[in-house]
Amino acid sequence: MQDLITQGFTPPLRLADFKLAAFDMDSTLINIECIDEIADAAGKKAEVAAITEAAMRGEITDFKDSLRRRLALLKGVPVSALEQVLRERLQFNPGARELCAALKAAGLKLVLVSGGFTFFTRYVAAELGMDYVRSNELQIVDSALTGGLVMQAWGEICDGEEKRRMLLACCAEIGADAKTQAIAVGDGANDLPMMGAAALSVAFHAKPKVREQAMVAINEGGLDRLLSVFAA
């Protein structure tokens, strides 16, 4: 497998032609699937991780259903388990900080769109200087997970279609055309809708289905390898 594949365009592109970049979080900007690590604290990692993997490969097509099934298994997990995951397990993937810093320096707005949880996206967004964030809010009662989510103004679950809507809404807000001025980066099947709406779609160490459909596939090395497709 080639370590960086480009298709559908001829590098180099001009970074100055882009105005916005949207990123998935779990296994893209960070090294873990947060829900799987929370499940580990409950002794249910294998069961939850199997559903996560099938969903990311596109074998489970209803992301909302797959998330609800996984969350139900986490009922009763203490908030301290989330704190431990954030403190001890969450790390940024190689090149994440460098890529985001380079994009911001070039004037792009950054969007974090995650099927994961605000408990983690708040930290990641603050560290990377994200301008917009959309993710799911875990319902917590008496310092423990209920197995449900909190309804937010835009809805309950950030799935693939919500990621696409968020990309388009953020583009509209800054006066950008998604099809000519937006970048979308992800690794799983639920990232494909937003990747399909963007001018440049990027798969990072992604599932086969996602690699095949992306314009850039980074199969080895860090996220900052994306910068090599742009003119110096």
C-alpha positions in Angstrom: 0.0 0.0 0.0 1.3 3.4 -0.9 1.8 5.7 2.1 0.2 8.7 0.5 -2.3 8.4 -2.4 -3.8 11.3 -4.4 -6.6 10.9 -6.9 -9.0 13.1 -8.7 -6.7 16.1 -8.8 -3.1 17.0 -9.6 -0.9 18.3 -6.8 0.2 20.9 -5.8 -2.9 22.8 -4.7 -2.9 26.3 -3.4 -3.7 26.5 0.3 -4.7 30.1 -0.2 -7.6 28.8 -2.3 -9.2 27.2 0.8 -11.1 28.9 3.6 -12.2 26.0 6.0 -11.1 22.6 7.2 -13.4 20.2 9.0 -12.0 17.3 11.1 -13.3 14.1 12.7 -11.8 13.6 16.2 -11.6 9.9 17.2 -8.8 8.0 15.4 -8.2 11.1 13.3 -7.0 14.0 15.4 -6.6 11.8 18.5 -5.2 8.2 18.9 -8.3 6.5 20.4 -12.0 5.9 20.0 -13.1 7.5 23.3 -16.2 5.4 23.6 -14.2 2.2 23.5 -11.9 3.4 26.2 -14.8 4.4 28.4 -16.2 0.9 27.9 -12.9 -0.5 29.0 -13.5 1.0 32.4 -16.8 -0.9 32.5 -15.3 -4.2 31.4 -17.2 -4.0 28.1 -14.5 -2.8 25.7 -14.6 -5.9 23.4 -18.4 -5.7 23.0 -18.4 -1.9 22.4 -15.3 -1.9 20.2 -16.8 -4.5 17.9 -19.8 -2.3 17.2 -17.5 0.8 16.8 -15.4 -1.1 14.3 -18.3 -2.3 12.3 -19.8 1.2 12.2 -16.6 2.8 11.0 -16.1 0.2 8.3 -19.7 1.0 7.1 -21.0 -2.5 7.9 -23.5 -0.9 10.3 -25.1 1.8 8.2 -27.3 3.4 11.0 -24.7 5.3 13.1 -27.4 6.6 15.5 -28.5 3.1 16.3 -25.0 1.8 16.7 -24.2 4.7 19.1 -27.3 4.1 21.2 -26.5 0.4 21.4 -23.0 1.2 22.7 -24.2 3.9 25.1 -26.7 1.5 26.7 -23.8 -0.7 27.6 -22.1 2.2 29.5 -25.0 2.9 31.8 -23.7 3.5 35.3 -20.1 4.2 34.3 -18.7 6.9 36.7 -17.6 10.3 35.3 -14.2 9.5 36.8 -13.7 6.9 34.1 -14.0 9.7 31.5 -11.6 11.8 33.4 -9.1 8.9 33.4 -9.4 8.4 29.7 -8.8 12.1 29.0 -5.9 12.2 31.5 -4.2 8.9 30.7 -5.1 7.6 27.3 -6.0 10.5 24.9 -3.1 11.7 22.8 -3.0 13.7 19.7 -2.1 11.8 16.5 1.3 12.8 15.0 1.1 15.9 12.9 -2.3 17.0 14.3 -1.0 20.1 16.1 1.3 21.0 13.2 -1.4 20.7 10.5 -3.9 22.7 12.4 -1.4 25.4 13.2 -0.4 25.6 9.5 -4.0 25.8 8.4 -4.8 28.6 10.9 -1.7 30.5 9.9 -3.0 30.3 6.3 -6.2 31.9 7.4 -8.5 28.8 7.4 -11.3 28.4 9.9 -11.2 25.0 11.7 -14.2 22.8 12.5 -14.3 19.8 14.8 -17.3 17.5 14.0 -17.4 14.4 16.0 -19.7 11.5 16.7 -17.9 11.4 20.0 -18.5 13.5 23.1 -18.2 17.1 24.3 -16.3 15.9 27.4 -13.4 15.3 25.0 -14.1 17.6 22.1 -13.9 20.7 24.5 -10.3 19.7 25.4 -9.3 18.9 21.8 -10.9 22.0 20.4 -9.2 24.2 22.9 -5.8 22.6 22.3 -6.0 22.9 18.5 -7.7 26.3 18.2 -10.9 25.1 16.6 -13.4 27.8 15.6 -16.5 25.6 15.5 -17.4 22.4 17.3 -20.2 19.9 17.1 -20.4 16.7 19.1 -22.7 14.6 21.4 -23.4 15.5 25.0 -23.4 12.5 27.4 -26.2 12.5 29.9 -24.8 12.4 33.4 -26.9 12.0 36.6 -25.3 11.6 40.1 -21.8 11.5 38.6 -22.6 8.5 36.3 -23.6 7.9 32.7 -27.2 7.2 32.2 -26.6 5.5 28.8 -28.3 8.4 27.0 -27.5 11.7 25.4 -28.6 15.3 26.1 -30.8 16.9 23.4 -29.0 20.0 22.0 -30.4 22.9 20.0 -29.4 21.2 16.7 -30.4 17.7 17.7 -29.3 14.7 19.7 -26.7 12.7 17.7 -24.0 14.0 15.4 -23.9 11.4 12.7 -22.6 11.5 9.2 -25.4 13.7 7.9 -25.0 16.1 10.8 -21.3 16.4 10.1 -22.1 17.3 6.5 -24.7 19.9 7.6 -22.2 21.4 10.0 -19.6 21.7 7.3 -22.0 23.4 5.0 -23.4 25.7 7.7 -19.9 26.8 8.7 -19.0 27.5 5.1 -22.1 29.5 4.7 -21.4 31.5 7.8 -17.9 32.6 6.6 -19.0 33.0 2.9 -17.1 30.0 1.6 -18.1 27.5 -1.1 -17.7 24.0 0.3 -17.2 22.5 -3.1 -14.3 24.7 -3.9 -12.9 26.0 -0.6 -13.4 23.3 2.1 -11.3 20.4 3.3 -12.7 17.5 5.2 -10.6 14.9 7.1 -11.8 11.7 8.6 -11.2 7.9 8.9 -14.6 6.2 9.2 -17.8 5.7 7.1 -19.7 8.4 9.1 -17.2 10.9 7.7 -18.0 10.2 4.1 -21.0 12.6 3.8 -18.9 15.6 4.8 -16.0 14.4 2.8 -18.3 14.2 -0.2 -19.4 17.8 0.3 -15.9 19.2 0.4 -13.5 20.3 -2.3 -10.7 18.2 -0.9 -11.5 14.9 1.0 -8.7 13.4 3.1 -8.6 9.9 4.6 -6.2 9.5 7.6 -5.2 5.9 8.4 -8.7 5.1 7.3 -11.0 2.2 6.7 -10.8 0.8 3.2 -14.1 2.2 2.1 -13.0 5.7 3.1 -9.6 5.4 1.6 -11.1 4.4 -1.8 -13.4 7.4 -1.9 -11.0 10.1 -0.6 -9.0 12.4 -2.9 -6.0 12.1 -0.5 -5.3 9.0 1.6 -2.6 9.3 4.2 -1.7 5.7 5.1 1.6 6.2 6.9 3.0 9.1 8.9 1.3 12.0 10.5 -1.6 14.4 9.6 0.9 17.1 8.6 1.7 15.0 5.5 -1.4 16.6 4.0 0.7 19.8 3.7 2.8 18.1 1.0 -0.1 18.4 -1.5 0.0 22.1 -1.3 2.4 24.4 -3.1 5.1 25.8 -0.8 
